[in-house]
Amino acid sequence: MEQSNMSVNKPARTGINFVMLGLAALGGCVLLGVLGAFKYLYPEALPGFEFHQLRPIHVSLAVSWIFLAAIGGIYHYLPHYRGIKLKWPGSVDIHFWVFLGTGLLILGAYLMGNFGGREYWAYPPSLSIPIFATWIFFGIHILLSMRQEKEPWPVYYWMWMTGIIFFLITFSEAYLYLVPFFNENVIRETTIQWKSYGALVGSWNMLVYGTAMFVMERISGDKKMAHTNEAFLLYILSFIALMVGWSHHIYAVPSATWIRMLGYAVSMAELAILAHIIWEWRKSLTPDQKHAHLISYRFIFASDIWVFLNLILAILMSIPAFNLFSHGTHITVAHAMGTTIGINTMILMGSVFLMVENLCGSRFAGWSKKWAGHGFWISNVSLIVFLGALMIAGSMEAFIAWEDFYEKTEAVVPFLLAFSVSGIGLLGGLWMVVVSALNMLMPVDPREQIAPANTE
Amino acid sequence: MTEHQPWRRFLFLALFVSFFFYSASVYTSGTALNTAPAASDAALRGQTLFRENNCWACHQIYGLGGYMGPDLTNVVIDPNLGPDYARLFIEEGTDRMPNFEFNETEVDDIIAYLEYAGAAGNYNPKKGELTWYGTVEYER
């Protein structure tokens, strides 16, 4: 790997700004998550803020973190590491400000109780127009830029391209309820809403797994790994899962049986292949390489462990006989949180600290490095308790015959309290990591950009 | 571009095209409404109110949504609960649900939507029957 280089051109710097905004969104997301968890347990707490307002803010910030970190990585990695000259460098700044402006409008809409959609896109539909427009521009821009690549396309180019294209498709699908043909049939409306959300997760997985491949390639220095047939197989399986894997979410919706059976058949095979690739990558590292990028390596390593744990749950949930009981319980929440925090966040943090370690070199030391290291452990240990508590609560909801909703809700309170308290640990750990990364990614004195800053 | 890329490009295009055929099938035959009457105007207005007040954040239809409140798929058509039971909650709120101050027409619309959702299918997964190969057959 090359040594630190503080000289970053303008679009690559804006890429870092996307990542920094994403880190801020993650910080807000975990805070709102903890507040929402306590609001769930103690509805009279936080007067003036209702759960139906806190939850969409939390979810939107989580989605923002994933997309901002992935987009920022692409904008940064293409010019800074791959030597690609972005076609329209000035547009990167416009994309950033439109994203930030739209995000603030969405936040304002939620706080005023002005909703319109559902789940990931619960804000009024008109606010999706700037997101849609800038994403089209972003997609064309990145595709045209990647076409300049003289080398064969590594698999992460394919993944990024597919993620970008399918985000547009799924984002459009999420608004089909505005068309009467879809809105006037509750089965169609529900099925397609969840088709779009499932494929949306598939599209961001493409961006995130592509980023994981890139980070692993940079850390290991093995340029062949992103060109192997195995890596391409992972991409194809992720693609198929994106297309049909969503259907395990709607086993309980009375749509056609073939939709559910197809999803069951495809299951979550992509995670198994990803776990295998990460495992092989770890074996290829020498001790020196591991220590050269310790924080970024730790996060990717952690994602490896979480992939295995989530894989078990995901496969169980895609078996209809298990899904029958787990559906609509906190097991589903454990699945969503486990993949979002354990896999996506860990991989993206690996990407963030790859930037930090390469850009800052030996300047990444002192309290910043300590906070990143301690935050890593605090967040991961908290996540174990967090997911364990959700699994116990969800299992009780699923497998005990309750008289009614209220009896069930009361019975799981102790476990949801453990979940909420461990959420505070997760908040503390992730905030330490976020503050450490933000501190290192802040623009430095222009004079420092001439040469690496090895001040410590 | 390498010698590997043409077939990779072909594979991408094949999957991309098949996605559109698959989606078209889901949009049409896969989600045809077989068991319920078409939605009334009141039910459609109720559905919009459900969205605009983010009821999904706390409630579920077919087990999809938030968990702060109960699944509402069959509340209105359940002979032990029914529209009056639902109306009481919607009009008054509870310690876990704010009073949204819906007017009488809006409450009627939301109840019409819930009635329509309930008529379209039954969400009672615990009454399913397991098959030997791991799937479930349950009452729709």
Interface residues (C-beta under 8 A of the other chain):
Chain A: Y40 P43 E44 E50 F51 H52 Q53 R55 P56 G113 F115 G116 G117 R118 E119 A122 P152 W153 W158 T162 I165 I169 E173 Y177 F182 N183 E184 N185 V186 I187 R188 E189 T190 T191 I192 W194 K195 H227 F232 I236 F239 I240 M243 V244 H249 I250 Y251 A252 V253 P254 S255 A256 W258 I259 M261 Y264 I319 P320 A321 N323 L324 F325 H327 G328 T329 H330 V333 A401 F405
Chain B: M1 T2 H4 Q5 R8 L11 F12 L15 F16 S18 F19 Y22 S23 V26 Y27 S29 G30 T31 A32 L33 T35 A36 A38 A39 L44 Q47 R51 E52 N53 N54 C55 W56 A57 C58 Q60 I61 Y62 G63 L64 G66 Y67 M68 G69 P70 D71 D95 R96 P98 Y116 A117 A120 G121 N122 Y123 P125 K126 G128 L130 T131 G134 T135 V136 Y138 R140
